[in-house]
């Protein structure tokens, strides 16, 4: 079942065409990667999907909802974690999750959401430390918990392991796999092709605002006789 359908989407800023007729679809419970170099149009595409930017043309459907006509409904079922997201440093991790949960629920539903967030963050006793004392990896776990605790249908994450060391990046990928197994559709953008190779069920490669390839990592490596996705990308773009 397709949870997200992006069809012929274009975004222009005056004479600049940032996204050029991009199309792809994502299935329920799938981890889908939108990959490519910096400036390729990944973040712009994600922001349109999350209703933060208006489409110039084309269409996007989220769980059957048209984002241009039903944007409020879409925002209720989608979460977005930008690369530069942060949290209130003077709050503890627990109080930050409680603060954010207050925008979505009250009563027992509120308490259930907070418990869910604490479980996802998995910070142990550090959940009661101030956010300002957290490492980058701890901060990213907290932010993922904030994005997932309202139980969205789709979680959109931009460069989710950017700046993390090997161990923290590994742990964050495990969190993402766990989320997907629970039925959440995950869309990530990344320029880290090793990461999407081992994490994503399917990918779309974007360059200069266009999708140049899509499929499973295994399919694309076989098609181009490549050892890794970086080699696939170079062969596809350079010919």
Helices and strands as residue ranges (DSSP letters): E 2-13, E 16-27, E 31-35, H 42-49, E 57-62, E 65-66, H 71-75, E 78-81, H 93-101, H 107-121, G 124-128, G 131-133, H 136-148, E 154-158, H 166-181, E 185-190, H 193-199, E 202-207, E 210-215, H 217-224, H 229-238
